[in-house]
Amino acid sequence: MGKLFWLITGVAVGFVGAHFVNQTTEGRRFFTRVNRGMDELGRAFASGYREADADDEAEADAAALSAAIRERG
């Protein structure tokens, strides 16, 4: 229970600190760079997921075609 308290306290202090930092010009620039990096990371993750999903679908289609050919042949 004590660990949960410190976790919640740390998150709250972090949000308050981020709020004060974001009020300065340098802080806004910093958070803009962080947000840009997070957007790039999200796009890269989504792109990789879509590629892996497309590969999985292609493999499943190939396996289904192969099974259909075996059944006929």
VMD Tcl script that builds the backbone (N, CA, C; Angstrom):
set m [mol new atoms 219]
animate dup $m
set s [atomselect $m all]
$s set {name element resname resid chain x y z} {
  {N N MET 1 A 0.820 -1.180 0.000}
  {CA C MET 1 A 0.000 0.000 0.000}
  {C C MET 1 A 0.874 1.258 0.000}
  {N N GLY 2 A 2.004 1.202 0.698}
  {CA C GLY 2 A 2.919 2.331 0.743}
  {C C GLY 2 A 3.538 2.620 -0.621}
  {N N LYS 3 A 3.814 1.567 -1.392}
  {CA C LYS 3 A 4.393 1.748 -2.726}
  {C C LYS 3 A 3.394 2.439 -3.652}
  {N N LEU 4 A 2.128 2.071 -3.528}
  {CA C LEU 4 A 1.090 2.704 -4.335}
  {C C LEU 4 A 0.983 4.185 -3.995}
  {N N PHE 5 A 1.061 4.505 -2.721}
  {CA C PHE 5 A 1.026 5.900 -2.288}
  {C C PHE 5 A 2.157 6.688 -2.927}
  {N N TRP 6 A 3.383 6.141 -2.900}
  {CA C TRP 6 A 4.523 6.854 -3.465}
  {C C TRP 6 A 4.429 6.946 -4.980}
  {N N LEU 7 A 3.875 5.940 -5.610}
  {CA C LEU 7 A 3.684 6.001 -7.057}
  {C C LEU 7 A 2.728 7.132 -7.425}
  {N N ILE 8 A 1.596 7.182 -6.747}
  {CA C ILE 8 A 0.604 8.231 -7.020}
  {C C ILE 8 A 1.172 9.609 -6.691}
  {N N THR 9 A 1.905 9.717 -5.580}
  {CA C THR 9 A 2.527 10.984 -5.200}
  {C C THR 9 A 3.542 11.424 -6.255}
  {N N GLY 10 A 4.337 10.500 -6.740}
  {CA C GLY 10 A 5.333 10.822 -7.770}
  {C C GLY 10 A 4.699 11.285 -9.065}
  {N N VAL 11 A 3.618 10.620 -9.465}
  {CA C VAL 11 A 2.915 11.027 -10.683}
  {C C VAL 11 A 2.334 12.424 -10.514}
  {N N ALA 12 A 1.726 12.692 -9.362}
  {CA C ALA 12 A 1.140 14.015 -9.109}
  {C C ALA 12 A 2.213 15.096 -9.113}
  {N N VAL 13 A 3.329 14.857 -8.454}
  {CA C VAL 13 A 4.418 15.840 -8.424}
  {C C VAL 13 A 4.964 16.046 -9.835}
  {N N GLY 14 A 5.051 14.981 -10.618}
  {CA C GLY 14 A 5.518 15.090 -11.999}
  {C C GLY 14 A 4.599 15.960 -12.840}
  {N N PHE 15 A 3.297 15.779 -12.695}
  {CA C PHE 15 A 2.347 16.608 -13.444}
  {C C PHE 15 A 2.440 18.077 -13.037}
  {N N VAL 16 A 2.564 18.321 -11.753}
  {CA C VAL 16 A 2.677 19.706 -11.281}
  {C C VAL 16 A 3.969 20.323 -11.815}
  {N N GLY 17 A 5.049 19.574 -11.736}
  {CA C GLY 17 A 6.325 20.079 -12.255}
  {C C GLY 17 A 6.262 20.349 -13.748}
  {N N ALA 18 A 5.649 19.444 -14.502}
  {CA C ALA 18 A 5.510 19.635 -15.951}
  {C C ALA 18 A 4.670 20.866 -16.250}
  {N N HIS 19 A 3.655 21.107 -15.449}
  {CA C HIS 19 A 2.815 22.290 -15.649}
  {C C HIS 19 A 3.640 23.564 -15.486}
  {N N PHE 20 A 4.477 23.623 -14.453}
  {CA C PHE 20 A 5.296 24.809 -14.230}
  {C C PHE 20 A 6.355 24.965 -15.322}
  {N N VAL 21 A 6.951 23.864 -15.743}
  {CA C VAL 21 A 7.960 23.925 -16.811}
  {C C VAL 21 A 7.322 24.397 -18.108}
  {N N ASN 22 A 6.101 23.939 -18.391}
  {CA C ASN 22 A 5.413 24.292 -19.633}
  {C C ASN 22 A 5.026 25.767 -19.682}
  {N N GLN 23 A 5.082 26.470 -18.576}
  {CA C GLN 23 A 4.742 27.885 -18.564}
  {C C GLN 23 A 5.880 28.757 -19.080}
  {N N THR 24 A 7.079 28.196 -19.228}
  {CA C THR 24 A 8.210 28.964 -19.746}
  {C C THR 24 A 8.365 28.700 -21.237}
  {N N THR 25 A 9.027 29.598 -21.923}
  {CA C THR 25 A 9.264 29.441 -23.365}
  {C C THR 25 A 10.118 28.206 -23.639}
  {N N GLU 26 A 11.178 28.036 -22.868}
  {CA C GLU 26 A 12.047 26.873 -23.057}
  {C C GLU 26 A 11.290 25.580 -22.760}
  {N N GLY 27 A 10.439 25.622 -21.751}
  {CA C GLY 27 A 9.645 24.444 -21.403}
  {C C GLY 27 A 8.685 24.068 -22.512}
  {N N ARG 28 A 8.045 25.067 -23.119}
  {CA C ARG 28 A 7.139 24.779 -24.234}
  {C C ARG 28 A 7.898 24.185 -25.404}
  {N N ARG 29 A 9.093 24.739 -25.673}
  {CA C ARG 29 A 9.923 24.175 -26.753}
  {C C ARG 29 A 10.303 22.726 -26.446}
  {N N PHE 30 A 10.666 22.473 -25.201}
  {CA C PHE 30 A 11.019 21.110 -24.788}
  {C C PHE 30 A 9.849 20.154 -25.005}
  {N N PHE 31 A 8.662 20.536 -24.531}
  {CA C PHE 31 A 7.516 19.651 -24.674}
  {C C PHE 31 A 7.087 19.506 -26.125}
  {N N THR 32 A 7.327 20.512 -26.942}
  {CA C THR 32 A 7.052 20.391 -28.374}
  {C C THR 32 A 7.950 19.333 -28.992}
  {N N ARG 33 A 9.233 19.356 -28.620}
  {CA C ARG 33 A 10.161 18.335 -29.134}
  {C C ARG 33 A 9.771 16.943 -28.636}
  {N N VAL 34 A 9.399 16.850 -27.362}
  {CA C VAL 34 A 8.994 15.550 -26.812}
  {C C VAL 34 A 7.749 15.035 -27.529}
  {N N ASN 35 A 6.773 15.912 -27.740}
  {CA C ASN 35 A 5.544 15.501 -28.425}
  {C C ASN 35 A 5.831 15.077 -29.860}
  {N N ARG 36 A 6.723 15.801 -30.529}
  {CA C ARG 36 A 7.084 15.431 -31.894}
  {C C ARG 36 A 7.723 14.037 -31.913}
  {N N GLY 37 A 8.602 13.789 -30.972}
  {CA C GLY 37 A 9.243 12.478 -30.880}
  {C C GLY 37 A 8.241 11.374 -30.586}
  {N N MET 38 A 7.287 11.653 -29.714}
  {CA C MET 38 A 6.269 10.646 -29.392}
  {C C MET 38 A 5.372 10.375 -30.599}
  {N N ASP 39 A 5.065 11.427 -31.375}
  {CA C ASP 39 A 4.274 11.239 -32.593}
  {C C ASP 39 A 5.016 10.366 -33.594}
  {N N GLU 40 A 6.313 10.621 -33.763}
  {CA C GLU 40 A 7.123 9.814 -34.672}
  {C C GLU 40 A 7.180 8.365 -34.196}
  {N N LEU 41 A 7.346 8.168 -32.905}
  {CA C LEU 41 A 7.380 6.820 -32.352}
  {C C LEU 41 A 6.046 6.110 -32.597}
  {N N GLY 42 A 4.953 6.814 -32.377}
  {CA C GLY 42 A 3.631 6.224 -32.604}
  {C C GLY 42 A 3.421 5.850 -34.060}
  {N N ARG 43 A 3.846 6.729 -34.978}
  {CA C ARG 43 A 3.712 6.423 -36.408}
  {C C ARG 43 A 4.568 5.224 -36.792}
  {N N ALA 44 A 5.793 5.154 -36.277}
  {CA C ALA 44 A 6.675 4.027 -36.579}
  {C C ALA 44 A 6.097 2.722 -36.038}
  {N N PHE 45 A 5.554 2.776 -34.834}
  {CA C PHE 45 A 4.956 1.585 -34.237}
  {C C PHE 45 A 3.756 1.118 -35.061}
  {N N ALA 46 A 2.886 2.061 -35.445}
  {CA C ALA 46 A 1.703 1.712 -36.228}
  {C C ALA 46 A 2.095 1.166 -37.595}
  {N N SER 47 A 3.097 1.766 -38.208}
  {CA C SER 47 A 3.560 1.301 -39.514}
  {C C SER 47 A 4.114 -0.125 -39.414}
  {N N GLY 48 A 4.924 -0.371 -38.405}
  {CA C GLY 48 A 5.459 -1.717 -38.207}
  {C C GLY 48 A 4.365 -2.730 -37.935}
  {N N TYR 49 A 3.361 -2.329 -37.170}
  {CA C TYR 49 A 2.247 -3.226 -36.881}
  {C C TYR 49 A 1.490 -3.555 -38.161}
  {N N ARG 50 A 1.229 -2.525 -38.987}
  {CA C ARG 50 A 0.513 -2.767 -40.243}
  {C C ARG 50 A 1.305 -3.683 -41.168}
  {N N GLU 51 A 2.627 -3.479 -41.239}
  {CA C GLU 51 A 3.464 -4.338 -42.082}
  {C C GLU 51 A 3.436 -5.778 -41.588}
  {N N ALA 52 A 3.549 -5.965 -40.287}
  {CA C ALA 52 A 3.523 -7.317 -39.730}
  {C C ALA 52 A 2.159 -7.964 -39.956}
  {N N ASP 53 A 1.096 -7.190 -39.820}
  {CA C ASP 53 A -0.252 -7.708 -40.051}
  {C C ASP 53 A -0.424 -8.111 -41.508}
  {N N ALA 54 A 0.092 -7.301 -42.435}
  {CA C ALA 54 A -0.001 -7.617 -43.858}
  {C C ALA 54 A 0.794 -8.885 -44.166}
  {N N ASP 55 A 1.973 -9.043 -43.543}
  {CA C ASP 55 A 2.761 -10.256 -43.744}
  {C C ASP 55 A 2.019 -11.478 -43.227}
  {N N ASP 56 A 1.388 -11.351 -42.063}
  {CA C ASP 56 A 0.627 -12.461 -41.496}
  {C C ASP 56 A -0.533 -12.848 -42.407}
  {N N GLU 57 A -1.228 -11.839 -42.945}
  {CA C GLU 57 A -2.344 -12.114 -43.848}
  {C C GLU 57 A -1.858 -12.790 -45.117}
  {N N ALA 58 A -0.707 -12.356 -45.645}
  {CA C ALA 58 A -0.154 -12.962 -46.858}
  {C C ALA 58 A 0.226 -14.425 -46.596}
  {N N GLU 59 A 0.807 -14.683 -45.432}
  {CA C GLU 59 A 1.170 -16.058 -45.090}
  {C C GLU 59 A -0.077 -16.921 -44.920}
  {N N ALA 60 A -1.115 -16.363 -44.303}
  {CA C ALA 60 A -2.351 -17.120 -44.121}
  {C C ALA 60 A -3.007 -17.407 -45.467}
  {N N ASP 61 A -2.992 -16.436 -46.373}
  {CA C ASP 61 A -3.548 -16.648 -47.705}
  {C C ASP 61 A -2.769 -17.716 -48.460}
  {N N ALA 62 A -1.448 -17.678 -48.350}
  {CA C ALA 62 A -0.613 -18.669 -49.017}
  {C C ALA 62 A -0.870 -20.059 -48.444}
  {N N ALA 63 A -1.032 -20.159 -47.142}
  {CA C ALA 63 A -1.305 -21.450 -46.514}
  {C C ALA 63 A -2.663 -21.979 -46.930}
  {N N ALA 64 A -3.662 -21.105 -47.013}
  {CA C ALA 64 A -4.992 -21.527 -47.436}
  {C C ALA 64 A -4.977 -21.985 -48.886}
  {N N LEU 65 A -4.246 -21.275 -49.734}
  {CA C LEU 65 A -4.139 -21.656 -51.143}
  {C C LEU 65 A -3.436 -23.005 -51.268}
  {N N SER 66 A -2.384 -23.185 -50.513}
  {CA C SER 66 A -1.636 -24.438 -50.529}
  {C C SER 66 A -2.514 -25.598 -50.064}
  {N N ALA 67 A -3.293 -25.379 -49.033}
  {CA C ALA 67 A -4.188 -26.425 -48.543}
  {C C ALA 67 A -5.256 -26.744 -49.579}
  {N N ALA 68 A -5.780 -25.743 -50.253}
  {CA C ALA 68 A -6.802 -25.967 -51.281}
  {C C ALA 68 A -6.234 -26.755 -52.437}
  {N N ILE 69 A -5.004 -26.465 -52.812}
  {CA C ILE 69 A -4.359 -27.191 -53.915}
  {C C ILE 69 A -4.125 -28.639 -53.526}
  {N N ARG 70 A -3.710 -28.898 -52.288}
  {CA C ARG 70 A -3.493 -30.263 -51.819}
  {C C ARG 70 A -4.793 -31.061 -51.816}
  {N N GLU 71 A -5.893 -30.406 -51.442}
  {CA C GLU 71 A -7.170 -31.116 -51.402}
  {C C GLU 71 A -7.622 -31.517 -52.801}
  {N N ARG 72 A -7.362 -30.690 -53.774}
  {CA C ARG 72 A -7.774 -30.993 -55.144}
  {C C ARG 72 A -6.839 -31.967 -55.822}
  {N N GLY 73 A -5.579 -31.895 -55.442}
  {CA C GLY 73 A -4.561 -32.612 -56.189}
  {C C GLY 73 A -4.346 -33.981 -55.762}
}
mol reanalyze $m
mol bondsrecalc $m
mol representation Tube
mol addrep $m
